[in-house]
Amino acid sequence: MDPTEQQVAVGLDGASRQEPRTSVVISVGGELFGLPLEHVEEVVRMARLGRLPSTQPDVLGCLNLRGEHVLVLDLLSQLGRHAEPIRSGQVLVLVRCAGRRVALRASGVEQVLALAIEPLPEHSRPRPYVIGLLRGSVPPVALIDLSLLLRPALDAAGECPGGADVH
């Protein structure tokens, strides 16, 4: 199912209710964000990255993950925040977006939640890629539409020629 689609059920009282969606909750720059589980493939520890010539600031480099070259994006830059240095303990969240596998740097993975989504109309979204909030999560967790967030960077970045090995 497309992350922007909503499954709605009708309860016995006639009120509509959203079906729970499973999301991977990650921490980035002190904030929590939900990624739709169907786009998350795996999480690996931060590794040494291969450098790419003349890349934009949101591209951290390239990772050789078991023989596959994967572009690594800085989620902080993607979210409009200042980049931080790469530190031990950070993780790379591998996601599938726009037909490509890409790694996103995050501070960590907090939990996996199956909660209903409180959709946000486009005119009331704090950021265009935040499509809703995980209902009942404390603190609130913004659900990200990865296509809206990453497509511009993926279009501009091109392919990843190579990088450091992770096994």
Steps between C-alpha positions, in 0.01 A plus 500: 500500500618850419600688819255780426203266467283452805312185601179592675263267682155579637438405862175375650413857597530612135811711559790451263826370642836462333667163497836497678812543284835364604776760509867491594566790739845655460670786681666773296640818652300458821168447319302183436375403155306202376592320179242264348622145573431389143783731380758401765720210394762484775704696751880479520760669717670809363799403287783673321358658185657549159520862390319627195640789296311831500185383675234710665511535882225244564708221340740351755660250265469148372486170685597160365246280673585138425596588141217746434589869472250707700473878510503637858293812571518723805148505638576814702576693181195352333291627790642852462729482805874556530708190446682347794825303490478125450530331839522145624165367612317650204320267261419478134136423423476336159179585323352444155382826344411583139630159395842557660662367812647783707646528851389774740721604792311508830596530865323174572193283462270547797217252441253348259141613555169389354276803551230677307613806304348841559520636144602862452346696212765653273424856615562413868816291468801641690718371214376380159627143548329452840176326403368428847562428865507161666185517711564423868880524489662696780680716409327558164670331204476652151449247218720576199411440136840387376422576135419863579808537720764318296404525132676839439826376655484168316437672168796735554742244648521249216646156554744388767829378346642326808573521869632333810414139571244384756437127544 
